Amino acid sequence: MPESGLSASGLPASLAGLAFTKGHGTGNDFVLIADPGGERVLTAADVAAVCDRHRGIGADGFIRAVRSARLPEGQALLQSDPGAEWFMDYYNSDGSVSEMCGNGVRVFAHFLLTEGLVQLAEGETLTIGTRAGTKTVTRVESGYAVDMGPWEFIHPDHAAAKAMDAVVNADGLEVPRPGLSVSMGNPHTVVALAELAELAATNLTVAPSVQPEPENGTNVEFVVPADPLVVDGVGLVTMRVHERGVGETLSCGTGACAAAAATRFWAGRDAPNEWAVTVPGGVVGVRFLTAEDGREHVELSGPAVLVARGAFL
């Protein structure tokens, strides 16, 4: 007999019969559901069961599409941006709530479009609500480009003085490495490595230790700058990431933005504004631009793919 609250499949009985979609952005994969009225109550255990790669559907994250007016966080955003009709209710694979996911936003926009919940022609934009504020998504030929908003140092005084503000220990690295903490609406700590062999030898099945650790934990990116760093005006880096609440993923959109921001800072004032970040799941584009609010924003671009539809049993 199934446990209380579970269907015969072992997944949450509250989801039985509900349609889901599986999608990914450069290998960073998600289970998505449409819940416009915000009627579904999700627990951390529910999300973890669905995202389990052996007993569930399997994913790095779980995304619920809900109208912003149906969530307290969304209602607050609508007061300043009435165009944010849809809210990306995002969870890590362990069931913990996360502020944002750059790859997830692209897949979320593609899901809304495919489900007929929005209309979005190439070149048009869509405003999406997230726990890190509203994000503007533009449909482009290669997929979707997302204005991720402004980036900033988590410890600005320390970063400006020494270009590093943390010490990171990771399995497979012989000695601790300095890191730089960057916020993209969620926390990141970026570590530069010297060569690709060193990057490959780093074991990210074990969570790196970061000291001092940001209050709510941090995602950790290990980055190898290309040699030469800039080709045809585009900066080139290769990255692997350990996401808090998930583990190593094939891609991390906010992590790619943080990695480009840190590398650009280390490279100095002549560093380019456009970057190509290679992750295990592919390549994403990162661009720095001055927005209407006068602050430097980061734009993330890349593909979004939906691979399957089904229903929970």
N, C-alpha and C positions, 0 to 999 in steps of 0.2 A: 504494500500500500504506500502511496506517496505521502511524504511528510505534510503536515498541516500547512496550508497556504501554497502548496505546490501542485501542479497538474501531474498527470501520469508521466509526462515527459521529463519531469524533474525541474521544469522552469516555473516561474510564478503563475499561479492559477489566475491571478488578476489580469494577466496579459493574454490568456487563452482566447484564440480566435482573432486577435488583433494582427493587422497586417504590419509587416516590417520591411525595410529595404536595407541592403548591405552595400556600402560604398567605401571608397578610399580616395585620398589625395596623396600621390607619390608613395603609396604603400602604407600610409597612416590610415587605419581602417576603422569604420564606425558602423554601428547598428542604429538606424533611424526609424522613428515612428512619428505619425501625425496625430496630434491631440489638440486640435484647434481650441476647444473649449476648456482645456486644462483640467479634464475630468480624471485623469489617471494619477494615482498616488504611487510614486516610485520610492522604494526604500533602497538603501545602499546594498542590501543583500539581493534585491531583485536585479539591480544593474550588474552586480558582480556575477550572478548566475547566468545572465544573458551573455556577458562578455567572456565567460570561461571558454577557453579554446578547445577543451576536451569534452565538457558536458553541456555547453551552451552553443550559441551561434559563433562566438569568438570575435573579439574586436578590441582595439585600443581604447575605444570610448563609446559612449551611448548618447544619442542626441534626440531630444524630444522637440518637435515643432509645435509651439503653442502661441496663441495670439498674446501679444504683450499685455493687453488689457486684462488678461486672466491671471497674471502673476504680479505680486507686489513689486518685484524688481522691474518688471516691464512697465507697470503703471508709472513708476517714478521717471523712467526714460521718456515716456510719451509726453510728459509735461513740458520737456524741452525740445523733443523731436517727435512730433505727431506722425511722421512718416514711418516710424519703426513699428509697423503693424505686427511683424513676426519676431518672436524671441527664440534664440537658440539656447535651450535648456540643456547644458552640457555636463556630462559626468565622466570621470576617469573609469578605467576598467575595474578598479577595486570598489567602485560605488561612491567615491568621494566627489564632491562638487568642485568644479574648476571654473575659473573666471572666463577663460577664453581658449580657443584652439584655432590657429590660423588655417591649417588644412581643413579642419572641421567646418569653418565658415564657408569655404568654397564648396564643399560637398553639401552642406546645408542649403546653400543657394540653389545648387543644381537639383537637389531633392524637391525644394519648393516649386521650381520651374517644371520639373518632370511630373509632379503630382497635380499640376494645374492650379496650384494655390497662389501663384504669382505669374505675371507675364514679364518677360525680360528679353528684349531683342539685343543683338550685338551692339555694343556701344552704350547701352542704357545702364542705369545704376539702380541699386536696391539698397535700402537701409535696413539693417538687421540689429535687433537688440541683443546684447550679451551682458554678462555680469561685469565685464570690463568696459561698459558703455556701448554706444552705438557704433557700428562698423558699416562703411559704405562699400558695396561690392559692385564691380563693373564687369559685365560680360564682355570678354575679349575673344579673339580668334583662337588663342591657345587654351582657353578655359575661363578663368575668373581672376580678376585683380582686386585685392582687398586693401583699402586704406585702413591700416592697423592702428592708426592714431599715433600720438607722439611716443617716442621712447625716452627713457631717462636712466641715469645711474641710480641704483638702489642706495649707494653710499656716495653721493656726489663729491663731497670734500675729499674723501680718501682717494677716490678714483682719479680725480683731477691731479692730485699731488703725486701719486705713485703708479697710476695706471693699473693697479691691482688692489683688491680689497678682501681677498679670501685665500685660504689655503685648501687645496683639494687633494684628498687621497683616493686613489682608485686601484682596484685589483688589476695587476698586470703592469702597472707603472712602478718603476724601482724606487722613486722618491716622490714626496708630495710636490704638487705643482701650484703656482700662483694662479688665481682666477679673478675675473672681473664680473661683478654682479650688475645685470641690466634688467630693467622692468619693461615688459611689453604689455602691461596690464596684468601680467602674471610674472613670477620671478624666474630669473635665469642666472646661472653662473657659467661663464665662458672660460675655457682653458685652452691655451695655444700649445700645440705639440709640434715637434720639429719635422717629422716625416710620416708618410703613410704607413710604414711598417709599425711604427709606434702606436698609431691610431688603431691598426688592426689587432695589435696585441692587448689592447685595453679590454678588460672583461667587464661588460656592462650588464651582466646578469646579476651582479651584486651592486647595490646602490653605492655610489661614491659618497665619501664623507666630506662635508663642507664646513669649514670653521672660519669665521662665525657663520652660522646658517641663518638665512632670513626667517622671520617669525613663522611663516606658514610653509616652510620648506622651500625647495628650489629645484628647477630642472637644470641638468648639467650638460653642457655641450663641450665636446672635445673637437678642436678645429685644427686643420693643417692648411696654412696658406699655400697657394700655388707658387711655383718659381718658373717664370716671373709671376708676380702677384696680379699684374694688370695686363690684359690682352685686349687690344682694340677698345680701350676705355672702360672695360668691365673688369671688376675685381673678381677673383676666383678663389674659392675655399672649398674644402671637403670636410664634412662634419658627421659625427655620430652623437647620439643623445640618449641620456637616461632621463625619462620623464617621471616626475613624482607621481606616485599612485598607479603607475603603469609598468615601468621598467624600460628596457631599450625598445624603441620603435623605429620603423624604417624611415620615418620622416617626422619633423616637428616644425610647423610653420612659424610659430612665435619664436622657436629656438633658432631657426634659420635667420630670422630678423635680428635676434640678439647677437648671433655669431657674426653677422655682417657688421652690425653696429660696433661691436668690440674690436674687430679686426680693422675696421676703418679708423677707429680712434687710435689704435696702436700705430697704424701706418702714417698718421700725420695729416697735415692740412692739404696735401696734394692728392690724397686718396680719392678715388672716384665715388660717385653717388649711385652707380649701378653695379650690382653684384649677382653672380650666379653661384648658388650654393648647391653643391653635390651632396646628396644624402644617399643612404643605401637603397632607397626606393626611387631615385631619379634625380631631377634637377628642378629647383624652384628659383624664381627671380626675386630679387629684393632691390627696391629703389628708395632713395631718400629724397624728399621734396618738402618745400616750404608750403604749408597749408594756409587757408584763409585766416586761421586764428593766429598766424605769425610764428607758430611753432614748427619744428622739424618733425614731419610724420614719416612713417615707413609704409611702403606699399609692397605687398606680397602677391606674386602671381604664379599660377601653375594650373595643372589640370585637375579636374574632378570627375570621378568615374563611379557610376552605379553598376554593380555587378549582378545583383540578384534581388528578387522579391519573394516573400513567403508570408506565412501566418504562423503565429505561435500555437502549439498544440496544447 
